[in-house]
Amino acid sequence: MVSRPLLDEFTRVAARPAFAKRLATWTAEAAALAARLERRATLVEIAGVSYGCRDPKDDAVIETALRGRVQYLVTGDQDLLDAHVAVTLNAHGILLTTARTLVAKLAQ
């Protein structure tokens, strides 16, 4: 699941000079990845609802997960790993987890 604000954020962040310095072809690769995501992922329309996240930009992630009715929201973002966010997502049957925790759970 992805929404337009999440694709736009990925494109903006990927274009930062710090990324381009590490890999000469990064900007083109990031643009190609964003295009593949847009073609292959389910695009969810969001309205810009505020969920009271510490970082207001992360509200788009929460709304995308809710509207997309995902099972998991996997993140390392500390603002999204907040207990308030977990309660909101859990009320809708969405498990908030890190990649490490999810991989460990799936390996059991």
C-alpha positions as CSV (number, residue, x, y, z in Angstrom):
1,M,0.0,0.0,0.0
2,V,1.2,3.5,-0.8
3,S,-0.3,6.9,-1.1
4,R,0.7,9.9,-3.2
5,P,2.2,11.8,-0.2
6,L,4.4,8.8,0.7
7,L,5.6,8.5,-2.9
8,D,6.3,12.2,-3.0
9,E,8.2,12.0,0.4
10,F,10.3,9.1,-0.9
11,T,11.2,11.1,-4.0
12,R,12.1,14.2,-2.0
13,V,14.2,12.3,0.5
14,A,16.0,10.2,-2.1
15,A,17.0,13.4,-4.0
16,R,19.0,14.7,-1.0
17,P,22.7,15.2,-1.7
18,A,23.7,12.9,1.1
19,F,22.3,9.9,-0.8
20,A,23.7,11.0,-4.1
21,K,27.2,11.2,-2.6
22,R,27.1,7.6,-1.5
23,L,26.0,6.2,-4.8
24,A,26.5,8.0,-8.1
25,T,23.5,6.4,-9.7
26,W,21.3,6.7,-6.6
27,T,19.0,9.5,-7.9
28,A,18.1,7.6,-11.1
29,E,17.7,4.3,-9.1
30,A,15.4,6.0,-6.6
31,A,13.3,7.5,-9.3
32,A,13.0,4.1,-11.0
33,L,12.0,2.5,-7.6
34,A,9.4,5.2,-7.0
35,A,8.0,4.5,-10.6
36,R,7.9,0.8,-9.9
37,L,6.1,1.3,-6.6
38,E,3.6,3.5,-8.3
39,R,2.9,0.9,-11.0
40,R,2.9,-2.2,-8.7
41,A,1.7,-1.1,-5.3
42,T,-1.9,-0.4,-4.4
43,L,-2.4,3.4,-4.5
44,V,-4.5,4.5,-1.5
45,E,-6.3,7.9,-1.6
46,I,-5.9,9.7,1.7
47,A,-7.6,12.9,2.9
48,G,-4.8,14.3,5.1
49,V,-6.4,13.4,8.4
50,S,-4.4,14.3,11.6
51,Y,-3.8,11.5,14.0
52,G,-1.8,13.5,16.4
53,C,1.6,12.0,15.5
54,R,4.6,13.8,16.9
55,D,5.8,14.4,13.3
56,P,2.7,15.6,11.4
57,K,4.2,14.2,8.1
58,D,3.8,10.7,9.6
59,D,0.1,11.1,9.8
60,A,0.1,10.2,6.1
61,V,1.7,6.9,6.9
62,I,-0.9,6.1,9.5
63,E,-3.8,7.1,7.2
64,T,-2.3,5.1,4.4
65,A,-2.2,2.0,6.6
66,L,-5.7,2.5,7.9
67,R,-7.3,3.2,4.5
68,G,-5.3,0.4,2.9
69,R,-6.4,-2.0,5.6
70,V,-3.0,-3.4,6.0
71,Q,-2.1,-6.2,8.5
72,Y,1.2,-4.6,9.5
73,L,2.8,-1.2,9.6
74,V,6.5,-2.0,9.6
75,T,8.8,0.9,10.5
76,G,11.9,2.0,12.4
77,D,10.6,5.6,12.7
78,Q,10.5,6.4,16.5
79,D,7.6,8.8,16.0
80,L,5.5,6.1,14.4
81,L,6.6,3.5,17.1
82,D,4.9,5.7,19.7
83,A,2.4,3.9,22.0
84,H,-0.4,6.4,20.9
85,V,0.1,5.3,17.3
86,A,0.1,1.6,18.3
87,V,-3.2,2.0,20.1
88,T,-4.8,3.8,17.1
89,L,-3.6,1.1,14.7
90,N,-4.4,-1.9,17.0
91,A,-8.0,-0.6,17.3
92,H,-8.2,-1.3,13.5
93,G,-6.5,-4.6,13.7
94,I,-3.1,-3.4,12.4
95,L,0.1,-4.5,14.1
96,L,2.8,-1.9,14.5
97,T,6.2,-3.5,14.4
98,T,9.8,-3.1,13.3
99,A,11.3,-5.1,10.5
100,R,13.6,-7.0,13.0
101,T,10.6,-8.0,15.2
102,L,8.5,-9.0,12.2
103,V,11.3,-11.2,10.7
104,A,11.9,-12.8,14.1
105,K,8.1,-13.5,14.4
106,L,7.8,-15.0,10.9
107,A,10.9,-17.2,11.5
108,Q,9.3,-18.9,14.5
